[in-house]
Amino acid sequence: PESAVTIMVRLCCMCGKPQRALSLVEEARQAGMKPKLRNLTPILAQAGSTGDLETCDGVWAKLKEMGLDPQDTEYAAMLRGLRGKLERQREVLRQMLEDLPLPSDPPLVEEIAFSFGVQNVAELRGAEPPHREGLPEEGGGSWRVGWTSVDLEGRCSLTGRSLQALRISAAEEKELFACTAKLANDSGCNRGFRAFQRWIREQEPYDVIIDGANVGFNNQNHEGGHFQYHQIEEVVHHFRERRQRTLVVLHPKWMKENADLSVMRRKRRKFDPVSKDEAPNSPEPGEDEEEEDDDDAPDIVYPHEGITEAERTASAGTPLALIRGWKELGVLVCVPFHDCDDWYWLYAALHSFQRGREQVQVISNDHMRDHHWRMDSQKAFVQWQDRHMTRVSILHAEDASLKVTVQLCPPRPYSLRSQVSQDGQAWHFPIPAIRSRAEQLSTGRPASAKELEAAEHRWLVAWRAPLPPPPEPAS
């Protein structure tokens, strides 16, 4: 079993035989074992501590070959093994920017600082000054490492530099778009989604996509809480007042005259993840493509089936009257009954993004964790969310006025992730104040992505200090 292989690997490392340990993992894999990160971590840690560069490189290559993502412990060991190899360390740090945007484990933080020539960087927190001179640079000048603060606009107090708002690449954008289409079609109701693809292609791009169900249930997780149409109305009004092209995506169950508005927790249907290799190259149906006839399937009409008689005669302020208003304004799209509305608003946002609305925003508090898993945990999806998801909080007046206050939390002007400046002269690392990796493993409770994001962040910075100006010539 895999656990026995891990024990044997640790014993080999204790005896100073890392290559034998690496062979054991490979033999077990050839015999059908699915490798885990813990099978290789002891080898990398032992090789890193002894400066065995050959073994470090071998393990690092195996991680990639086996599809295993290195975490804090593995990056710390690799940086330790590469001490003195500055260019190689920079390569590993650049990889870490993608794989581990929020490094948190103290040993890794120390190795990051040490790669720029500063030891015991934790001691500098709260010191004056909170930085120390590090490695000299070829051509003059030197690196400095320390703890800094970043203001609301993303400006670093030590370097004076502004952090970047990092975007996904064009290739990642295309891959994410294709994967979303694949997963939406995978629901079993392909016909409805493909009709939606043709409809959205004919529309002008949107500035704002509203997750209707999420906004309707915002702050309703309490006794007596229920779906609130007025909350959606206030959000729609907010953006239309600012002349932003808006689309509300809503499931048809919320458009019924007798809709059950109570807060219900239902188990989602389980589907398998879809890897990027399975995503179609062309998620868009062709313009001349015709759907196969299905006599039993009802016609699917987008954006909706028109204003019903009940909506036409509904009294002002009622749910049906609000729905009628959204239809009249042309801001509502209704998804097929058996489909997941999440894929529709995500696809609509990505479609607008691809067509030039680079600042398109999705209004929702949904972190899409289950969908991220189905996307085979694509890192580009998390990075895209960071730039295009606006969180919302809706507060109700305590009196009977039904007055609603909408509080929006758009993305920061900068990305909360490790990054290097375009000229390579400044590296910034947001360090979440959470339990160490050892504590997480001992309790069996690894830190979640939500915990990493919600934690207080202390910024570690390494920057190249310029040469002092030459002395004034004697007069």
C-alpha positions as CSV (number, residue, x, y, z in Angstrom):
1,P,0.0,0.0,0.0
2,E,1.0,3.6,-0.5
3,S,1.4,4.2,3.3
4,A,3.9,1.4,3.5
5,V,5.9,2.9,0.6
6,T,6.0,6.2,2.4
7,I,7.4,4.6,5.6
8,M,10.1,2.8,3.6
9,V,11.0,6.0,1.8
10,R,11.5,7.8,5.2
11,L,13.7,4.9,6.4
12,C,15.9,5.1,3.3
13,C,16.2,8.9,3.8
14,M,17.2,8.4,7.5
15,C,19.9,6.0,6.3
16,G,21.2,8.6,3.8
17,K,20.0,6.7,0.7
18,P,17.7,9.1,-1.2
19,Q,18.3,7.5,-4.6
20,R,17.1,4.2,-3.2
21,A,14.0,5.9,-1.9
22,L,13.4,7.5,-5.3
23,S,13.7,4.0,-6.9
24,L,11.2,2.6,-4.4
25,V,8.6,5.2,-5.4
26,E,9.2,4.5,-9.1
27,E,8.9,0.8,-8.6
28,A,5.6,1.2,-6.7
29,R,4.3,3.5,-9.3
30,Q,5.1,0.9,-12.0
31,A,3.2,-1.7,-9.9
32,G,0.1,0.5,-10.0
33,M,0.4,2.7,-7.0
34,K,-1.0,6.2,-7.4
35,P,1.8,8.5,-6.0
36,K,1.1,11.2,-3.4
37,L,3.2,14.2,-2.5
38,R,4.2,12.7,0.8
39,N,6.0,9.9,-1.1
40,L,8.6,12.3,-2.4
41,T,8.7,15.0,0.2
42,P,11.1,13.2,2.6
43,I,13.5,12.6,-0.3
44,L,13.5,16.3,-1.3
45,A,13.8,17.4,2.3
46,Q,16.8,15.1,2.9
47,A,18.5,16.1,-0.4
48,G,17.9,19.8,0.2
49,S,19.4,19.7,3.7
50,T,22.6,18.0,2.4
51,G,22.9,20.1,-0.7
52,D,22.4,17.0,-3.0
53,L,21.5,19.0,-6.1
54,E,21.3,15.9,-8.4
55,T,18.6,14.3,-6.2
56,C,16.8,17.6,-5.7
57,D,16.5,18.0,-9.5
58,G,15.4,14.4,-9.9
59,V,12.6,14.7,-7.4
60,W,11.5,18.1,-8.8
61,A,11.3,16.5,-12.3
62,K,9.3,13.5,-10.8
63,L,6.8,15.9,-9.2
64,K,6.0,17.4,-12.6
65,E,5.9,14.0,-14.3
66,M,3.5,12.6,-11.7
67,G,1.2,15.7,-11.8
68,L,1.9,16.6,-8.2
69,D,2.0,20.3,-7.2
70,P,4.7,21.2,-4.7
71,Q,3.6,23.0,-1.6
72,D,5.4,25.1,1.1
73,T,7.5,22.2,2.4
74,E,8.7,21.2,-1.0
75,Y,9.5,24.7,-2.2
76,A,11.5,25.3,1.1
77,A,13.5,22.1,0.5
78,M,14.2,23.0,-3.1
79,L,15.4,26.5,-2.3
80,R,17.6,25.1,0.5
81,G,19.1,22.6,-1.9
82,L,19.8,25.4,-4.4
83,R,21.6,27.7,-2.0
84,G,24.4,29.5,-3.8
85,K,22.7,28.9,-7.2
86,L,21.1,32.3,-7.5
87,E,19.7,31.9,-11.1
88,R,18.2,28.5,-10.3
89,Q,16.6,29.9,-7.1
90,R,15.0,32.7,-9.1
91,E,13.6,30.1,-11.5
92,V,12.0,28.2,-8.6
93,L,10.7,31.4,-7.1
94,R,9.0,32.3,-10.5
95,Q,7.4,28.8,-10.6
96,M,6.2,29.4,-7.0
97,L,4.5,32.6,-8.1
98,E,2.2,30.4,-10.2
99,D,1.9,27.3,-8.0
100,L,1.8,28.9,-4.5
101,P,0.7,32.5,-4.7
102,L,0.3,32.8,-0.9
103,P,3.3,31.1,0.8
104,S,2.7,30.8,4.5
105,D,5.0,28.2,6.2
106,P,7.8,29.8,8.3
107,P,10.6,27.6,6.9
108,L,9.6,28.6,3.4
109,V,9.5,32.3,4.3
110,E,13.0,32.0,5.8
111,E,14.3,30.3,2.6
112,I,12.7,33.0,0.4
113,A,14.5,35.7,2.4
114,F,17.8,33.7,2.5
115,S,17.7,33.4,-1.3
116,F,18.2,37.2,-1.3
117,G,20.9,37.0,1.3
118,V,19.0,37.7,4.6
119,Q,18.8,35.2,7.5
120,N,16.3,35.2,10.4
121,V,13.9,37.4,8.6
122,A,11.1,36.8,11.2
123,E,13.2,38.8,13.7
124,L,12.8,41.9,11.5
125,R,9.0,42.0,12.0
126,G,8.4,45.0,14.2
127,A,12.1,46.1,14.2
128,E,13.3,49.5,13.2
129,P,14.1,49.6,10.3
130,P,12.1,46.4,9.4
131,H,14.6,45.5,6.6
132,R,18.2,44.3,6.3
133,E,20.9,44.5,3.6
134,G,21.3,41.2,1.6
135,L,23.2,39.9,-1.4
136,P,25.4,42.3,-3.4
137,E,24.4,42.4,-7.1
138,E,26.7,42.3,-10.1
139,G,27.2,45.8,-11.4
140,G,26.8,47.3,-8.0
141,G,24.0,47.8,-5.5
142,S,22.5,45.1,-3.3
143,W,19.3,43.4,-2.3
144,R,17.3,44.4,0.7
145,V,14.7,42.2,2.4
146,G,12.2,43.1,5.0
147,W,8.5,43.5,6.1
148,T,6.4,46.2,4.5
149,S,2.8,47.4,4.3
150,V,0.7,47.8,1.2
151,D,-2.0,50.5,1.1
152,L,-5.5,50.1,-0.4
153,E,-4.2,51.1,-3.9
154,G,-1.4,48.5,-3.7
155,R,1.5,50.8,-3.1
156,C,4.4,49.3,-1.1
157,S,5.7,51.6,1.8
158,L,9.3,50.4,1.5
159,T,9.9,50.4,-2.2
160,G,7.3,52.9,-3.4
161,R,6.3,50.5,-6.1
162,S,2.7,49.7,-7.0
163,L,1.6,46.0,-7.1
164,Q,0.2,44.7,-10.3
165,A,-3.3,43.5,-11.1
166,L,-2.3,40.2,-12.8
167,R,-4.3,38.9,-15.7
168,I,-4.5,35.4,-17.1
169,S,-2.8,34.8,-20.4
170,A,-4.7,34.6,-23.7
171,A,-4.0,30.9,-23.8
172,E,-5.3,30.4,-20.3
173,E,-8.4,32.5,-21.1
174,K,-9.2,30.3,-24.2
175,E,-8.6,27.1,-22.1
176,L,-10.9,28.3,-19.3
177,F,-13.6,29.3,-21.8
178,A,-13.5,25.9,-23.5
179,C,-13.6,24.0,-20.1
180,T,-16.6,26.0,-19.0
181,A,-18.5,25.1,-22.1
182,K,-17.5,21.4,-21.7
183,L,-18.7,21.3,-18.1
184,A,-22.0,23.1,-18.9
185,N,-22.7,20.7,-21.7
186,D,-21.8,17.8,-19.5
187,S,-24.9,18.4,-17.4
188,G,-27.0,16.2,-19.7
189,C,-29.0,19.2,-21.1
190,N,-26.7,20.0,-24.0
191,R,-29.4,21.3,-26.2
192,G,-30.4,24.1,-23.9
193,F,-26.8,25.3,-23.4
194,R,-25.9,25.2,-27.0
195,A,-28.9,27.3,-27.8
196,F,-27.7,29.7,-25.1
197,Q,-24.3,29.8,-26.8
198,R,-25.9,30.9,-30.0
199,W,-28.1,33.5,-28.3
200,I,-25.2,35.1,-26.2
201,R,-23.1,35.3,-29.4
202,E,-25.7,37.6,-30.9
203,Q,-25.8,40.0,-27.9
204,E,-23.6,42.9,-27.2
205,P,-21.0,42.2,-24.5
206,Y,-22.1,42.8,-20.9
207,D,-20.4,44.9,-18.3
208,V,-22.1,43.2,-15.3
209,I,-23.5,39.6,-14.9
210,I,-25.7,39.1,-11.8
211,D,-26.0,35.7,-10.2
212,G,-29.7,36.1,-9.5
213,A,-30.1,33.3,-7.0
214,N,-27.0,34.2,-5.0
215,V,-28.1,37.9,-4.7
216,G,-31.7,36.9,-3.9
217,F,-30.5,34.8,-1.0
218,N,-27.9,37.3,0.2
219,N,-27.9,37.6,4.1
220,Q,-31.0,35.4,4.3
221,N,-29.4,32.5,6.1
222,H,-31.5,33.0,9.3
223,E,-34.8,32.0,10.7
224,G,-37.5,33.4,8.4
225,G,-35.0,34.1,5.6
226,H,-36.2,33.7,2.1
227,F,-35.5,34.6,-1.5
228,Q,-35.7,38.4,-1.9
229,Y,-36.6,39.8,-5.4
230,H,-36.1,43.3,-4.1
231,Q,-32.4,42.6,-3.5
232,I,-31.9,41.7,-7.1
233,E,-33.9,44.8,-8.1
234,E,-31.6,47.0,-6.1
235,V,-28.5,45.6,-7.6
236,V,-29.9,45.9,-11.1
237,H,-30.9,49.5,-10.4
238,H,-27.4,50.3,-9.1
239,F,-25.6,49.3,-12.3
240,R,-28.2,50.6,-14.7
241,E,-28.0,53.9,-13.0
242,R,-24.3,53.9,-14.0
243,R,-25.2,53.0,-17.6
244,Q,-23.5,49.6,-17.3
245,R,-24.9,46.8,-19.6
246,T,-26.4,44.3,-17.2
247,L,-27.6,40.7,-17.4
248,V,-29.4,38.8,-14.6
249,V,-29.2,35.0,-14.8
250,L,-32.1,33.3,-13.1
251,H,-33.4,29.7,-12.8
252,P,-37.0,29.3,-13.8
253,K,-38.1,28.0,-10.4
254,W,-37.8,31.6,-9.1
255,M,-40.1,32.8,-11.8
256,K,-43.1,30.7,-10.8
257,E,-46.2,32.4,-9.4
258,N,-46.2,29.9,-6.5
259,A,-42.4,29.6,-6.1
260,D,-41.1,28.2,-2.8
261,L,-38.9,31.0,-1.5
262,S,-37.6,29.4,1.6
263,V,-33.9,28.8,2.2
264,M,-33.2,25.2,1.3
265,R,-30.0,23.3,1.2
266,R,-30.0,20.7,-1.5
267,K,-27.2,18.3,-2.4
268,R,-25.8,19.0,-5.8
269,R,-25.6,16.2,-8.3
270,K,-22.0,14.8,-8.4
271,F,-20.1,14.9,-11.7
272,D,-16.6,13.9,-12.5
273,P,-13.9,16.6,-13.1
274,V,-12.9,17.5,-16.7
275,S,-9.2,17.9,-17.4
276,K,-8.0,20.6,-19.7
277,D,-7.0,17.9,-22.2
278,E,-10.7,16.9,-22.5
279,A,-12.0,20.4,-23.1
280,P,-13.1,21.0,-26.6
281,N,-11.0,23.2,-28.9
282,S,-14.0,25.0,-30.2
283,P,-16.7,25.5,-27.5
284,E,-18.9,27.6,-29.8
285,P,-21.5,25.9,-32.0
286,G,-21.1,26.9,-35.7
287,E,-23.3,29.6,-37.1
288,D,-24.9,27.2,-39.6
289,E,-25.0,24.2,-37.2
290,E,-28.4,22.7,-36.6
291,E,-29.5,20.8,-33.6
292,E,-30.8,17.3,-34.0
293,D,-34.6,17.2,-33.8
294,D,-36.0,15.8,-30.6
295,D,-39.8,15.6,-30.8
296,D,-40.1,15.1,-27.0
297,A,-38.0,18.1,-26.0
298,P,-39.7,21.4,-25.5
299,D,-38.6,24.4,-27.5
300,I,-36.0,26.5,-25.7
301,V,-36.5,30.2,-26.1
302,Y,-33.9,32.8,-25.1
303,P,-33.7,35.0,-23.2
304,H,-37.1,33.8,-21.8
305,E,-40.6,32.9,-22.9
306,G,-42.0,36.4,-22.8
307,I,-44.2,38.1,-20.2
308,T,-46.9,35.9,-18.8
309,E,-50.4,37.0,-18.0
310,A,-49.7,36.7,-14.3
311,E,-46.7,39.0,-14.6
312,R,-48.7,41.4,-16.8
313,T,-51.4,41.8,-14.1
314,A,-49.2,41.7,-11.1
315,S,-49.3,44.6,-8.6
316,A,-46.4,46.9,-8.4
317,G,-43.6,45.8,-6.1
318,T,-44.6,42.1,-6.1
319,P,-42.1,39.5,-7.3
320,L,-43.9,38.9,-10.6
321,A,-44.0,42.6,-11.2
322,L,-40.3,42.9,-10.7
323,I,-39.7,39.9,-13.1
324,R,-41.9,41.7,-15.6
325,G,-39.8,44.8,-15.3
326,W,-36.5,42.9,-15.9
327,K,-38.0,41.4,-19.0
328,E,-39.1,44.7,-20.3
329,L,-35.7,46.2,-19.6
330,G,-34.0,43.3,-21.5
331,V,-31.8,42.4,-18.5
332,L,-33.1,38.9,-17.7
333,V,-32.1,35.5,-19.1
334,C,-33.8,32.3,-17.9
335,V,-31.8,29.0,-18.0
336,P,-33.4,25.6,-18.8
337,F,-35.1,24.0,-15.8
338,H,-32.7,21.0,-15.3
339,D,-29.5,23.0,-15.8
340,C,-27.2,24.6,-13.3
341,D,-27.4,28.4,-13.6
342,D,-23.8,28.8,-12.4
343,W,-22.4,27.7,-15.7
344,Y,-24.6,30.1,-17.6
345,W,-23.5,33.3,-15.8
346,L,-19.9,32.1,-15.8
347,Y,-20.0,31.5,-19.5
348,A,-21.7,34.8,-20.2
349,A,-19.0,36.6,-18.3
350,L,-16.1,34.8,-20.0
351,H,-17.8,35.4,-23.4
352,S,-18.0,39.2,-22.7
353,F,-14.4,39.1,-21.5
354,Q,-13.3,37.5,-24.7
355,R,-15.1,40.1,-26.8
356,G,-13.4,43.1,-25.2
357,R,-15.1,43.7,-21.9
358,E,-11.9,43.3,-20.0
359,Q,-13.4,44.7,-16.7
360,V,-16.6,42.6,-16.8
361,Q,-17.8,41.7,-13.3
362,V,-19.8,38.9,-11.9
363,I,-21.9,39.9,-8.9
364,S,-22.0,36.9,-6.6
365,N,-20.6,35.6,-3.3
366,D,-20.3,32.1,-4.8
367,H,-16.6,31.0,-4.5
368,M,-17.3,28.2,-7.1
369,R,-15.2,25.7,-5.1
370,D,-17.0,22.6,-6.4
371,H,-16.8,23.9,-10.0
372,H,-13.1,24.7,-9.5
373,W,-12.7,21.0,-8.6
374,R,-14.5,19.9,-11.7
375,M,-12.2,22.1,-13.7
376,D,-9.4,19.9,-12.5
377,S,-8.4,22.7,-10.1
378,Q,-7.2,25.1,-12.9
379,K,-5.1,27.9,-11.3
380,A,-6.3,30.3,-14.1
381,F,-9.9,30.0,-12.8
382,V,-8.9,31.3,-9.3
383,Q,-6.8,34.1,-10.8
384,W,-9.7,35.0,-13.1
385,Q,-12.1,35.1,-10.2
386,D,-9.7,37.4,-8.3
387,R,-10.1,40.1,-11.0
388,H,-13.8,39.5,-12.1
389,M,-15.9,38.6,-9.0
390,T,-17.5,41.5,-7.1
391,R,-18.8,40.4,-3.7
392,V,-22.0,41.9,-2.4
393,S,-23.7,42.5,1.0
394,I,-27.3,43.6,1.2
395,L,-28.6,45.2,4.4
396,H,-32.3,45.8,5.2
397,A,-33.6,48.7,7.2
398,E,-34.8,47.7,10.7
399,D,-38.1,49.5,10.2
400,A,-40.9,48.5,7.9
401,S,-39.8,50.7,5.1
402,L,-38.2,47.8,3.1
403,K,-35.3,50.0,2.3
404,V,-32.4,48.1,1.0
405,T,-28.7,49.1,1.1
406,V,-26.3,47.5,-1.4
407,Q,-22.7,47.2,-0.4
408,L,-20.4,46.1,-3.2
409,C,-16.8,44.8,-2.7
410,P,-15.1,44.9,-6.1
411,P,-11.7,43.3,-6.7
412,R,-8.7,45.1,-5.3
413,P,-6.7,47.4,-7.6
414,Y,-3.9,44.8,-7.3
415,S,-3.7,41.0,-7.1
416,L,-3.3,39.5,-3.6
417,R,-0.6,37.0,-4.7
418,S,3.1,36.8,-4.8
419,Q,4.6,38.8,-7.7
420,V,7.7,40.1,-9.2
421,S,8.0,43.5,-10.9
422,Q,8.4,43.6,-14.7
423,D,12.0,44.7,-14.4
424,G,12.8,41.9,-11.9
425,Q,14.0,44.4,-9.3
426,A,11.3,43.9,-6.6
427,W,9.6,40.7,-5.3
428,H,6.5,41.0,-3.1
429,F,5.1,38.0,-1.1
430,P,1.8,38.2,0.9
431,I,2.3,35.9,3.9
432,P,-1.0,34.7,5.5
433,A,-0.9,34.7,9.3
434,I,-2.1,31.1,9.8
435,R,-0.9,27.9,11.5
436,S,2.4,26.4,10.3
437,R,2.4,23.5,7.9
438,A,3.6,21.2,10.8
439,E,0.7,22.2,12.9
440,Q,-1.7,21.6,10.1
441,L,-0.4,18.1,9.5
442,S,-0.4,17.2,13.2
443,T,-4.1,18.2,13.5
444,G,-5.1,16.7,10.2
445,R,-6.7,20.0,9.2
446,P,-4.9,21.6,6.3
447,A,-5.6,25.3,5.7
448,S,-8.3,25.9,3.1
449,A,-8.1,28.4,0.3
450,K,-10.8,30.4,2.1
451,E,-8.7,30.5,5.3
452,L,-5.6,31.7,3.3
453,E,-7.6,34.5,1.7
454,A,-9.4,35.6,4.9
455,A,-6.2,35.7,7.1
456,E,-4.3,38.8,7.8
457,H,-1.5,39.2,5.3
458,R,2.0,40.4,6.2
459,W,4.0,41.5,3.2
460,L,7.6,40.3,2.7
461,V,9.5,42.3,0.1
462,A,12.9,41.8,-1.5
463,W,14.1,44.7,-3.7
464,R,17.3,45.8,-5.3
465,A,18.6,48.9,-3.7
466,P,20.1,51.4,-6.2
467,L,23.7,52.5,-6.1
468,P,24.3,55.6,-4.1
469,P,24.9,58.7,-6.2
470,P,28.5,59.5,-7.0
471,P,30.1,62.1,-4.8
472,E,30.1,65.7,-5.9
473,P,33.4,66.7,-7.6
474,A,35.5,69.0,-5.5
475,S,35.2,72.6,-6.5
